[in-house]
């Protein structure tokens, strides 16, 4: 018994906020005590509401009570410290601010173990025992601890709501079923639960089946990734081999040309030098003959001259020097020309075939694009809710109807300065980025309205083509007037024919690179279709040319 008394003293001097021995103890008007700093911090959080509560009993105070140190508790704490006793350690069974507390416990409450749907009370383990031991409680429904027990009680009749009204889709009590819900389709909550439970199980089975299907799809995609990587690696390897063979073949041909030229060079040089030696020998012989003749011509004795003259040897046959210049002196220049011709042809072939190779690479598409829609009803399945971004609007553009409509005014609107604003073109972009498959329609009024899409990084400041829809590689624009349609991309103008209509539909399949514009009236007519590769998310764009012109993003859902 003595030990029990000590335990009570220890609980008395514990702060229910920090669960430690009271430090500078204070007592609030309801009688509960806390550490000075603990209750101050608690009430600081309630300063905005100007209503201050007790963390234990939830009693409220206005104005904020003045805290005065509790002398009695302070003395008690000091006495216990002198005797060497410490406060009981925080027990994990006590209810914290996030726990459901036992409604029966007094003072510091324990955690609730169960809530009773009949008693509408939560019980700790000790106070729950009667529900297990007393037969009268046997039919009570025990559930996990809940802070929302009062929500299970009818606020009108103060009865437990054991019925369910299928007509109004809400829980009701028995009295409700015979009064305001009389004649409605009502059943017991248990029966409705059973029905919903069956539906829940069916939904779970569907979800589990979808999970299995998606897991199979994930495995299939993983296999496709492996197949793509394997095919790409194999192709790169084969291409390397082929290009290596081409390089080797070119090296062989280069070596062959070099060898043939050098061989022919040696042959021709030998022939020339052989002819040169013959000519030099002939020159030597002619000089010797000339010397003999000169000597004989100086003989004074006539008889001696006539005697020696017949002994002169006849001249040998002369080498025809005219054979030296028979061919023009181009030597091997023709070979260079022939090699150059091969080079030019090879470059042309590579240039032409490279386009085919590059296109073949980009046409690899493992995930097949879905077929494009044909009817407006099919397009409406992909309709998206788009609004206009005021921070991008040109200063004379008025946005209205929930930022869906834009009208060009004579005077400037009250917009703040923003780096995203178009400074010189009467344009505006959407708030929403567009990816996947999207469809929207624009209702236009006036002479000059343009419907566009653009990347977010399109230039905004200045009056150059970098900022104008359709006059750069970051935007695509269909210009609509009363007489014709014209499509612009990167300054390229394309005249578009089609029925005139005040409404234009825009379909985007971002992954497939498809952008289509339609004339919408009683029928849906394709005006222009773009097939490209989009590298960034797109934003819807509108442009008006003349004062009073307007364009509105239609609500399709």
C-alpha positions in Angstrom: 0.0 0.0 0.0 2.9 2.3 0.8 4.3 1.8 -2.7 0.9 2.6 -4.2 0.9 5.9 -2.3 4.3 6.9 -3.6 3.1 6.1 -7.1 0.2 8.4 -6.8 2.5 11.2 -5.6 4.7 10.6 -8.6 1.7 10.9 -11.0 0.6 14.1 -9.2 3.9 15.8 -9.9 4.1 14.7 -13.6 3.3 17.1 -16.4 0.8 15.6 -18.9 2.4 17.5 -21.8 6.1 16.5 -21.4 5.4 13.5 -19.1 8.3 14.5 -16.9 8.6 15.9 -13.3 6.9 19.3 -13.1 9.4 22.2 -13.6 8.2 25.6 -12.2 4.7 24.1 -11.7 1.6 26.2 -12.5 -2.1 25.4 -12.1 -4.6 26.6 -14.7 -8.2 27.7 -13.7 -9.7 24.2 -14.2 -7.3 22.7 -11.6 -4.8 20.8 -13.8 -1.1 21.5 -13.4 1.7 21.8 -15.9 5.3 22.9 -16.3 5.4 26.7 -16.8 7.1 26.4 -20.2 4.9 23.5 -21.4 1.6 25.3 -20.9 3.0 28.5 -22.3 4.1 26.8 -25.5 0.7 25.1 -25.8 -1.2 28.4 -25.4 1.2 30.2 -27.8 -0.1 28.0 -30.6 -3.7 29.1 -29.8 -2.9 32.9 -29.8 -4.5 33.3 -33.2 -7.9 32.0 -32.1 -7.7 33.9 -28.7 -9.3 30.8 -27.1 -7.0 28.9 -24.7 -7.7 25.3 -23.6 -6.6 22.8 -21.0 -4.8 19.9 -22.8 -6.4 17.4 -20.4 -10.1 18.3 -19.9 -10.3 20.7 -23.0 -12.0 23.4 -20.9 -11.5 26.8 -22.6 -10.5 30.2 -21.2 -10.9 33.7 -22.4 -8.8 35.8 -22.0 -5.5 34.0 -21.6 -5.1 33.2 -17.9 -2.2 34.7 -16.0 0.1 31.9 -14.9 1.3 31.9 -11.3 3.8 29.4 -9.8 2.1 26.8 -7.6 4.0 27.0 -4.3 2.5 23.8 -2.9 3.4 21.7 -5.9 6.8 23.3 -6.0 7.5 22.3 -2.4 6.2 18.8 -3.0 8.5 18.4 -6.0 11.5 19.6 -3.9 10.6 17.3 -1.0 10.4 14.2 -3.3 13.8 15.2 -4.9 15.4 15.3 -1.4 14.1 11.9 -0.6 15.6 10.6 -3.8 12.3 9.7 -5.4 11.8 10.4 -9.1 8.6 10.7 -11.1 7.4 7.5 -12.7 8.7 7.0 -16.2 6.3 7.8 -19.0 4.2 4.7 -19.6 3.4 3.9 -23.2 -0.1 2.9 -22.1 -1.0 6.6 -21.4 -3.0 8.3 -24.2 -1.1 11.0 -26.1 -2.6 13.8 -28.2 -2.9 11.5 -31.3 -4.3 8.5 -29.4 -7.9 7.6 -28.5 -8.3 8.0 -24.7 -10.3 5.8 -22.4 -13.6 7.6 -21.6 -13.9 5.9 -18.2 -10.4 6.8 -16.8 -10.2 9.8 -14.5 -7.2 12.0 -14.2 -4.5 10.9 -16.6 -6.2 8.7 -19.2 -5.0 5.4 -20.6 -5.0 4.5 -24.3 -8.3 3.0 -25.4 -8.1 -0.6 -26.6 -11.6 -0.8 -28.1 -14.6 1.4 -28.9 -18.1 0.1 -28.4 -20.7 0.9 -31.1 -23.5 0.3 -28.6 -22.1 2.2 -25.6 -20.5 4.8 -27.9 -17.6 4.8 -25.5 -13.9 3.9 -25.8 -12.4 1.7 -23.1 -8.9 0.9 -21.9 -7.9 -2.7 -21.3 -9.0 -2.5 -17.6 -12.4 -0.9 -18.2 -13.1 -3.1 -21.2 -13.1 -6.3 -19.0 -16.9 -6.1 -18.2 -17.7 -6.4 -22.0 -15.8 -9.7 -21.9 -17.1 -11.0 -18.6 -20.7 -9.8 -18.3 -23.2 -11.6 -20.5 -25.3 -8.5 -21.0 -22.5 -6.9 -23.0 -22.0 -10.0 -25.2 -24.0 -8.5 -28.1 -22.2 -5.2 -28.0 -20.1 -4.5 -31.1 -16.5 -3.8 -30.3 -14.3 -2.1 -33.0 -10.8 -0.5 -33.1 -10.6 2.7 -31.1 -12.2 5.6 -32.8 -12.5 9.3 -32.1 -15.5 9.6 -34.4 -18.1 7.6 -32.3 -20.4 10.6 -32.2 -20.6 10.6 -35.9 -22.4 7.2 -35.6 -25.2 8.8 -33.6 -28.1 10.5 -35.2 -28.0 14.2 -34.4 -31.8 14.5 -34.7 -32.9 11.6 -32.5 -29.7 10.8 -30.5 -29.9 7.2 -31.6 -27.2 4.9 -33.1 -27.5 4.9 -36.9 -28.0 1.3 -37.6 -30.0 1.8 -40.9 -28.9 3.0 -44.4 -31.1 4.9 -46.8 -30.2 3.8 -50.3 -32.4 6.6 -51.8 -30.4 9.4 -50.1 -27.2 7.3 -49.8 -26.7 8.1 -46.1 -26.7 6.4 -42.7 -29.8 6.9 -40.5 -31.3 5.7 -37.3 -34.5 3.7 -37.0 -36.6 6.8 -36.2 -35.4 8.5 -39.3 -36.6 5.5 -41.4 -40.2 6.0 -40.2 -40.1 9.8 -40.3 -38.2 12.0 -42.9 -37.0 8.9 -44.8 -40.4 7.2 -44.8 -41.1 5.5 -48.1 -37.4 5.4 -49.0 -35.4 2.3 -49.9 -34.0 1.6 -46.4 -32.1 -1.5 -45.2 -30.0 -2.3 -42.1 -26.4 -1.0 -42.1 -25.2 -4.6 -41.9 -27.2 -5.5 -45.0 -25.9 -2.5 -46.9 -22.4 -3.3 -45.7 -22.7 -6.9 -47.0 -23.8 -5.6 -50.4 -21.1 -3.0 -50.6 -18.6 -5.7 -49.3 -19.5 -7.9 -52.3 -19.1 -4.9 -54.6 -15.8 -4.2 -52.9 -14.6 -7.7 -53.4 -15.5 -7.6 -57.1 -13.7 -4.3 -57.4 -10.7 -5.7 -55.6 -10.7 -8.7 -57.9 -10.8 -6.4 -60.9 -7.9 -4.3 -59.4 -5.9 -7.4 -58.7 -6.5 -8.6 -62.2 -5.4 -5.3 -63.6 -2.4 -5.4 -61.3 -1.5 -8.8 -62.8 -2.1 -7.5 -66.3 0.0 -4.4 -65.7 2.8 -6.5 -64.1 2.8 -8.6 -67.3 2.9 -5.4 -69.3 5.8 -4.2 -67.2 7.7 -7.5 -67.8 6.9 -7.3 -71.5 8.2 -3.7 -71.6 11.3 -4.7 -69.6 11.9 -7.4 -72.2 11.3 -4.9 -75.0 14.0 -2.6 -73.3 16.4 -5.6 -73.4 15.5 -6.3 -77.0 15.9 -2.7 -78.0 19.3 -2.5 -76.3 20.3 -5.8 -77.8 19.2 -4.8 -81.3 20.8 -1.4 -81.0 24.1 -2.9 -79.7 24.1 -5.5 -82.5 23.3 -2.8 -85.2 26.1 -0.6 -83.9 28.5 -3.6 -84.0 27.4 -4.6 -87.5 27.7 -1.0 -88.7 31.2 -0.7 -87.2 32.2 -3.9 -89.1 30.7 -2.6 -92.3 32.3 0.8 -92.0 35.6 -0.9 -91.1 35.3 -3.0 -94.2 34.6 0.1 -96.3 37.6 1.9 -94.7 39.8 -1.2 -95.4 38.6 -1.3 -99.0 39.4 2.4 -99.4 42.8 1.8 -97.9 43.4 -1.1 -100.3 42.3 1.0 -103.3 44.5 3.9 -102.1 47.4 1.5 -101.8 46.7 0.0 -105.3 46.6 3.5 -106.9 49.8 4.4 -105.2 51.5 1.2 -106.2 50.3 1.4 -109.8 51.4 5.0 -110.1 54.8 4.3 -108.7 55.2 1.2 -111.0 54.1 3.2 -114.0 56.4 6.0 -112.9 59.4 3.6 -112.8 58.5 2.2 -116.2 58.1 5.5 -117.9 61.3 6.9 -116.3 63.2 3.9 -117.5 62.0 4.3 -121.0 62.8 8.0 -121.0 66.3 7.4 -119.6 66.9 4.6 -122.2 66.0 7.0 -125.0 68.1 9.7 -123.3 71.2 7.3 -123.3 70.7 6.5 -127.0 70.5 10.2 -127.8 73.6 10.9 -125.8 75.5 8.1 -127.6 74.3 9.4 -130.9 75.5 12.9 -130.0 78.9 11.5 -129.0 79.2 9.6 -132.3 78.1 12.6 -134.3 80.7 14.8 -132.6 83.4 12.3 -133.4 82.3 12.2 -137.1 82.2 15.9 -137.1 85.8 16.1 -135.8 87.0 13.6 -138.5 85.3 15.7 -141.2 86.7 18.9 -139.9 90.2 17.4 -139.9 89.8 16.1 -143.4 88.5 19.4 -144.6 91.7 21.1 -143.5 94.0 18.6 -145.6 96.2 20.7 -148.1 97.1 17.8 -150.4 94.3 17.2 -152.9 95.3 13.7 -153.6 95.5 12.8 -149.9 91.9 14.3 -149.4 90.5 12.2 -152.2 92.3 9.2 -150.9 90.9 9.6 -147.3 87.4 10.8 -148.1 86.0 7.3 -149.1 87.2 5.9 -145.8 84.8 8.1 -143.8 82.2 5.7 -142.0 78.6 6.4 -142.9 76.3 8.0 -140.4 74.1 5.6 -138.3 70.3 5.9 -138.5 69.1 8.9 -136.5 66.7 8.6 -133.5 63.5 10.2 -134.4 63.1 13.0 -131.7 59.6 13.7 -132.9 58.4 10.6 -130.9 59.2 12.4 -127.6 56.3 14.9 -128.0 53.7 12.5 -129.4 51.5 12.6 -126.1 50.6 15.8 -124.3 52.5 16.4 -121.1 49.7 15.6 -118.6 51.6 12.7 -117.1 49.5 11.4 -114.1 47.0 14.3 -113.7 44.3 12.2 -115.3 44.7 9.7 -112.5 44.1 12.5 -110.0 41.0 13.5 -111.9 39.7 9.9 -111.9 40.3 9.5 -108.2 38.5 12.8 -107.6 35.6 11.6 -109.7 35.3 8.5 -107.5 35.4 10.6 -104.4 32.6 12.9 -105.6 30.4 9.9 -106.6 31.1 8.2 -103.2 30.2 11.4 -101.4 27.0 11.7 -103.3 26.1 8.1 -102.6 26.8 8.5 -98.9 24.8 11.7 -98.7 21.8 10.2 -100.4 22.0 6.9 -98.6 22.7 8.6 -95.2 19.2 10.3 -95.4 17.7 6.8 -95.8 19.8 5.4 -93.0 18.9 8.3 -90.7 15.2 8.1 -91.5 15.2 4.3 -91.0 16.7 4.9 -87.5 14.1 7.5 -86.5 11.2 5.2 -87.8 12.0 2.6 -85.2 8.8 2.7 -83.0 8.4 -0.1 -80.5 5.2 1.2 -79.0 2.7 1.5 -81.9 0.8 4.8 -81.9 -2.9 4.5 -81.4 -5.0 5.1 -84.5 -6.1 8.7 -85.0 -9.7 9.4 -84.3 -12.2 9.9 -87.0 -15.3 11.3 -85.4 -15.8 14.3 -83.1 -17.1 12.1 -80.4 -13.8 10.1 -80.5 -11.9 13.4 -80.3 -13.9 14.6 -77.4 -12.6 11.6 -75.4 -9.3 13.5 -75.2 -10.7 16.9 -74.6 -8.7 18.9 -72.0 -9.5 21.8 -69.8 -7.3 24.7 -70.9 -7.1 28.3 -69.5 -5.0 31.3 -70.5 -2.0 32.5 -68.5 -2.4 36.2 -67.7 1.4 36.5 -67.2 2.0 35.7 -70.9 -0.8 38.0 -72.3 0.2 41.1 -74.4 -0.8 44.2 -72.5 -3.8 45.1 -74.8 -5.3 41.6 -74.5 -8.3 41.4 -72.1 -8.8 37.9 -70.5 -12.3 37.0 -69.4 -14.7 34.1 -68.7 -12.4 32.5 -66.3 -9.3 33.2 -68.4 -10.8 31.3 -71.3 -11.6 34.2 -73.6 -9.2 36.8 -75.0 -10.2 40.1 -76.7 -7.9 42.7 -78.3 -8.6 46.1 -76.8 -7.5 49.6 -77.7 -6.0 50.4 -74.4 -3.5 48.6 -72.2 -4.8 46.4 -69.4 -3.6 46.5 -65.8 -1.0 43.7 -66.0 2.1 43.6 -63.8 5.5 43.3 -65.3 6.5 39.7 -66.0 9.3 38.0 -67.9 6.9 35.6 -69.6 4.8 38.4 -71.2 4.7 38.9 -75.0 5.9 42.5 -75.3 5.2 43.3 -79.0 2.9 40.6 -80.4 -0.8 40.3 -79.6 -0.4 36.7 -78.2 -1.1 34.6 -75.1 -0.2 31.1 -74.0 -2.1 28.6 -71.9 -1.4 27.8 -68.2 -1.4 24.1 -68.9 1.3 22.1 -70.7 0.1 19.6 -73.3 1.5 16.1 -73.6 0.0 12.8 -74.6 -3.2 13.0 -76.6 -5.1 16.3 -76.3 -8.1 17.9 -78.0 -9.5 21.4 -77.7 -11.7 23.8 -79.7 -11.5 27.6 -80.2 -14.5 29.8 -81.0 -13.3 32.9 -82.9 -15.0 36.2 -83.6 -13.5 38.9 -85.8 -11.4 39.2 -88.9 -8.0 38.0 -87.8 -7.6 35.2 -85.2 -4.7 32.7 -85.1 -4.7 29.3 -83.3 -1.3 28.0 -82.3 0.8 25.7 -80.2 4.3 26.6 -78.9 7.1 25.5 -76.7 7.5 27.3 -73.3 10.9 28.7 -74.3 9.6 30.7 -77.2 11.1 34.2 -77.0 8.8 36.9 -75.5 10.5 40.3 -75.8 10.7 42.2 -79.1 9.0 42.2 -82.4 11.2 39.7 -84.3 10.1 36.4 -85.7 11.6 34.7 -82.7 8.5 35.8 -80.7 5.8 35.5 -83.4 3.8 32.3 -83.6 4.7 30.3 -86.7 7.8 32.3 -87.6 10.3 30.2 -85.7 11.0 26.5 -85.0 9.3 26.7 -81.6 5.7 27.2 -82.6 3.1 26.2 -85.2 0.2 28.5 -86.2 -3.0 28.3 -88.2 -4.0 31.8 -89.3 -7.8 32.2 -89.7 -9.6 35.1 -91.4 -13.0 35.4 -93.1 -11.7 34.2 -96.5 -8.9 31.8 -96.0 -6.7 29.7 -93.8 -2.9 29.8 -93.8 -0.5 27.6 -91.8 2.9 28.9 -90.7 5.9 27.1 -89.2 9.5 28.5 -89.1 8.6 31.3 -91.6 7.3 28.7 -94.1 3.8 29.7 -95.4 1.3 27.0 -96.5 -2.0 27.9 -98.0 -4.8 25.7 -96.5 -8.2 25.1 -98.1 -11.3 24.0 -96.3 -14.8 25.1 -95.3 -15.1 28.3 -93.3 -16.2 28.0 -89.7 -16.1 30.1 -86.6 -14.9 27.1 -84.6 -11.5 25.4 -85.0 -10.6 22.1 -83.4 -7.0 21.2 -82.5 -5.8 17.6 -82.0 -2.4 16.8 -80.6 -0.7 13.4 -80.2 2.5 14.6 -78.6 4.3 11.2 -78.6 3.4 10.4 -82.2 4.3 13.9 -83.3 0.8 14.7 -84.8 -0.8 18.1 -84.8 -4.1 18.5 -86.7 -6.4 21.5 -87.2 -10.1 20.9 -88.0 -13.0 23.1 -89.2 -15.9 22.4 -86.8 -19.5 22.9 -88.0 -22.2 20.3 -88.6 -19.3 18.1 -89.9 -15.6 17.9 -88.8 -13.2 18.6 -91.7 -9.4 18.3 -91.5 -7.7 21.5 -92.5 -4.1 20.8 -92.0 -2.0 18.0 -90.4 1.6 18.2 -89.2 3.8 15.1 -88.7 7.0 16.0 -86.8 8.9 15.2 -83.6 8.0 17.3 -80.5 11.0 17.7 -78.1 9.2 19.6 -75.3 5.7 19.9 -73.8 3.5 22.3 -75.8 1.3 25.1 -74.8 -1.9 26.3 -76.5 -1.6 29.8 -78.0 -4.1 32.4 -79.3 -3.4 35.6 -81.3 -5.8 38.4 -82.3 -4.9 41.0 -84.9 -7.6 43.7 -84.9 -9.3 45.6 -82.0 -12.5 43.8 -81.0 -11.3 40.4 -82.3 -11.8 37.6 -79.8 -11.0 33.9 -79.3 -12.4 31.6 -76.7 -11.3 28.2 -75.5 -14.5 26.2 -75.5 -15.8 24.1 -72.6 -16.2 20.6 -74.0 -16.9 18.5 -70.9 
